[in-house]
């Protein structure tokens, strides 16, 4: 029996594992999915936790629930080492070390937010990539909201999609108490987005009173202040929360692997998603350098990892059945940017765009269809439909005796 080890349970790893179970195997392989967390995270909807629009279970189901009855074996642990010569993976599980051999290995660990780029950031700034990050932000916001301070000042480093979505959500939550500021080195927001989406986002920020400091960088973060460097000088401002959405880096494990790396640290792959000179190892997602057919680098997004997962699963199957492998072809379907609690911007195929409530609803619907399993889609979908109905019924019911008191 062949063994396939998948390192990382994000969009690339989990969706590859699930796709593998749907292929026509001559002999069903052992599929092992390894992740340090016990939960999958649907990262595009992480921002909805800030405003309480969604609950953690909706966007972060456990692997145990998702993989029930799939035949996939989930291991919660931290990958310590990969022995490429012996085809073995060393995993720390609780207080023990387990060694697992593999016939095919998939590297899909994903990236990390480099939080140590400026003095004080690692101590006082909060990244926004994981469920723990969202919970840390929630604790800080709740504490500040209960305080007697008149204004709550938030500085967000990064004017990419993550920074813009986060700014709109925080501004909608804090309303008049919020003083939200975005800082970015670039002269414009959303440098990788369409001009239409950029204009829609700029209007959304203006409506919410979000300040933009472009062509500006953060040079230092302290517990209560942030120092900004402009072309004309620098300024130190009081701040209550600093969010860090800038950059992408890779774990030390990935950096030290004796595999071919690109200049920025990603692992170099063939068009078939196999690591160069290592046909038994595949790499997808943030850590893989897999350019499109025009030799342009692909963005580190869930959409890319989702599409790679389907190709990767087929190519792993094909490599174990002596079949021809398929070169990965990325199809840029478009972009969603959530702009607060009731609006979004959408571009599709670079030809048309939608904004406002229609884009917001369409975004939710498409992401629902992208949930990893049908069971979770149904569970979340029924909750999204039933929750507003129950709230409407509850609002029309007469108060109880205890409520009247």
N, C-alpha and C positions, 0 to 999 in steps of 0.2 A: 504494500500500500504506500502510495506517495504521500509526503507530508508537505503542506504549504504553510509557511509561517508568515503572518502579516503583522508588521510592527506599526502600530498606530491605528486608532479607531475613529478617525475623523471621516470626512467625506470620501477621501481616497481609499482608506483602509476598509472601513465598514462596507461601503457600497461595492468594492471589489469582492469582499467575502460573500456578500449576499448574491452577487451576480454569478460567482463560481458555483453556488448550489443549484443554479438553474441550467447548467450546461450538461450535455449528454456524455457523462463519464463512462468509459469502459469498466473502470473500477473506481468507485467513489474514493477520493483522497481524504486524508485527515486535514481539516482546515483549522488552523489555530490563529486566533486574533488576540493580540497582546496590546494592552493599553494601561497606562498608569492610573487612569480614572476608571470608576465603575459606571460612568455615563457617557453616552454619545451626546455631542452638543451641536445643535442646529444653529450655527453661528450667525447666519443672516438675521435671525429673529432675536438675538441676544439683547438688542436695544429695547425691545418691548418690555423687558423686565424692569427697566428704569422707571417707566410710567405705570407699571402694574397692569398693562393691557394683557399680558400673558403670564402664566405661572411657570415655575421652573420645570415641572413634570412635562409640560407641553413641548418644550424645546430641548429638554435634557432627559430623555428616557434612559433607563438603565439598560446596559447591554444584556443583562439577564432576561429582561422582558422582550427586547428586540430579537434576540437570538434563540428564544424558546422554540423548540421543534424544528430548527433549521439544520441541526447536525454540526453547526460550527461550535468549536470549543473556545470559550473565552477565558483568558488568563489576565487577571489584574496584577500588574507588576511593573517594575522599572527595568528596562533593558540596560544591562551593565556593559555588555561587550558582544561583538560579533566576530566569530572566528571564520573568516572567509575560506581559508585553506581547508578546514575540517567541516565546513558547512554546519556550524553550530551557533546557537544564540544563547547567551547567558542572561537569565532574568532573575531579579531579586523579587521574591514573592513573600510578603510579610518579612520575617527574619531569616528566610532561607534563600539559597541560591539554587536555581534549577537550570539545567543545561538541556536544550532541545535541538535536535538535528533537523535539517530541512532538505528537501529536494528542490523547492523553489522558495525564494525569499522576496517579500515585497517590503520596501522601505517607504513608509507613508507617515512618518512621525510628525510632519508638519513643522511650521516655523515658530519662532518665539519673538516677542517684542523686546528689542534691546533697550532696557530701562536704565542702563548705566552710561548713557552717552554724555551727560552733563553732570556736574557736581550736585549732589543732593537728590537727583531724580529717583535713584533706586530706594532711597529712604522715605521720600515723601510723595512721589508721584504714583498714580494708580494706572496700570495698563488696562486695556479692555479687550481681552481675547478669550477668557475662560469664564466659567460659571462662578469660580471663586472671586474673580475680578468684579463681576457684577454684584456679588453679595457684599464685597468690601465697599463698593460705591454706595450701595443701598444703606449700609450701616452708617456711613459718613453723612449721607444726605438726611437720613432720619434724625441723627443727632443734631445736625444744624437746624433742621426744620423745627425741632422742639426747643431750640435755644431762643433767647430774646433778641438776637441780633436782627437788625432791620433788613440788611442785605446779605445774600449768600453769594460769594464771588467764586466763580469757577473758571479756570483757565485750561483750555484744551490744546495740547501740542499736536499739530497735524490737521491740515485742511483737505485730506483725502476723504473718501466716502465714509470711513469709520468716524472721523472727527466731525464731519457735517451731521451725520445721523445722530451721533451722541449729543451734539450741541442742541439740535432741535428738540430732542426728547427731554433733556435736562431743562431747557428753557420752558417747555410746555408744563413740566412738573412744577417748577418753582414759580412760574408766572411773574408777578410784580416783584417778588423778593429776589429773583435771580439776576445776577450780573454775569453773563456768560461771554467769554472772550476766546476766539480762536487765533492761534499763532502758527504761522507757516513760513518757511524760507522762500517758497515759490511766490511769484507775483500774482497768481490767481488761485482760486480754490479748484478742487477736482481737476487736476491737470490731465488726468487720463480719461475724463468723461467727455461726452458730446457737448457742443456749445449750448444746445437747448437745455440739457439737464443742468448745466452750470448756471444758466440764467434763471431757471426755476428755483434752484437751490439758493442763489443769491437773494431772490425775492423772499424766500422763506426765512432766511436769516435776518433780513432787514425787518420783516414783519414782527419777528420775535425779539428785536432789539439786540441781537447778538453782534458784538464788536469783532471786527476783523483786523488783525495786525499781520499783513502780508509783507513779503520781503523782510521778514523778521525772524529771529531765532531765539530760543530759550537758552540762556547761558548758565543759569543757576536756579536751583529750587531749594527753598528752606521750608520749615514747618508752616510759616505764615506769610511768605513772600515768594515772588518769582521775578527774576531779572531777565529783561528782554533786551536784545541787541538789535538796534535799527542801523540803517546806513549812516545816520547822522549822529549816532551815539547810543547810549543805553539808559534804561529806566528800571527801577525796582518798584513793584506794585504789591499791595496787600492781596492775599488770596486765601481762600478756605479749602479749595480742592484743586489739585492739578491732575488732569487726565493725560496719559501719554499714549498716542496712537501712531507714533512715528517709527518707521523702519521694520525690518524683518531679519531675523538672524536664525542660526541653526544650533542644535544641541552640540555639546562637546563630543558626544558619541559619533555624530555624523561628521563633524569636522576632522576627527582623528582617523576615520576609516581609510584604509589604503585602497581607495577607489579614485577614479579620475574626477577632479572637481573643476568647476568653472571659476572664474576670477572672483565672483561674489560668494563662493563657497558651496553653491549647489552641486549636486552630483550629476555628471554628464551622462546622458542616456542616448540610445539609438532612437530612431523614429518609432521602433516597436516598443518603446518604454523599458527596454532592457538596458542595464548599466553597461557602458562601453567596456568591451573585453571581458564581460561577466554575464554570459547568457542565462545563467540560473538565478540572477538577481534582477529585480525590477524596481523602479523608483518612480513615484508620481507625487503630485501635489507641490507644496511650497519648496521642498528640498530638492526637487528635480529640475535640471536645466534641459527642457525639452522645447525647442523653438517651434513655431508654426511652419507651414510649408513655404513661407516667404522669409524664413530665417529670423523672424522677429521674436523676441522673448515673450512668453505667455505671462499674463498677470497671475499673481498669487491669490486666486479667488476660489470660492467653493464651486463655481460653475465649471472651472477648468478641471478641478479634481473629480467632480461628478462625471464629466465626460471621459476623463482618462480611466476611471474605474471600469467602465464598460469594455473599453479596448483592452485594458490590462487583464481583466478576467479571461477574456477570450484568448489572449496571447499566452497566458499561463497554461490554459487548457491545450492550446495548439502545440506549445512546446513540449508537453508531456504526451502528445499523441502523434508527434512527427508530422504536424501539419504546418502549412505556411502561416506566418504571423502577419498581422495587419499593421501598417504604419498609422500612427495616430494622426487624425485630422481634426483640428479644433474648429468648431462652428461657433462664432461669436453671436449668441442669440440676442444679446442686449444687456441692459443694465437697469436695476431697480435701486432707487435711493429713497429711503423713508424719511420724510420731512415733518416729524412731529406725530401727534396722536391721530390726525385725521387727513393726512396728505402724503403724497409720494410723487416721485418722478420716474417715468419709465421711458427708455428708448429701446427700440427693437430693430435689429438688422441695419441700424444706421439710417433707416428710411422714415420712420415715423415715431412720434412720442406722445405720451399721455401724462397728464399730471392731475393733482387734486385727489378727490375722493375716489374717482374711477381707478386711478393708478394704485391707490392704497388698497382697494378691494381686490384688484387683479393681482397685486403682489402677494397678498395673503393666500389667494386661491392657488396660484402657481407654486408657492412654497409648500402649501398643504400637499399638493401632488408630488412634491419632491421629498416628503418625509420617507424615511427608509423602509417602512413596512406598511402593508395595507391595514393591519390591525391598528397601528398607531395613527394612521391617517383617519380611520373611522373614529377612533377615540377622541382625537383632537377636533375633528370636523364636527362631531355631534356636540362637543362642548362649545365650540364657537357659535353654532346655531342656537343651542339651547340656552346659553347664558343670557343673552339679551332678552329672550322671551321670558325667562324666569324673573329677570330684573324688572321688566315692564309690568308683569303680573303683580310682583311684590309692591311696586310703587303705587298701584291702584287699590291695594287692599287696605281696609280701615285699620288704624292702629289698635294694638292689643291694650288691655288694661294696664299692663306694666309700662308700655310705651307712653300712654297718656299721662301716667304719673311723672 
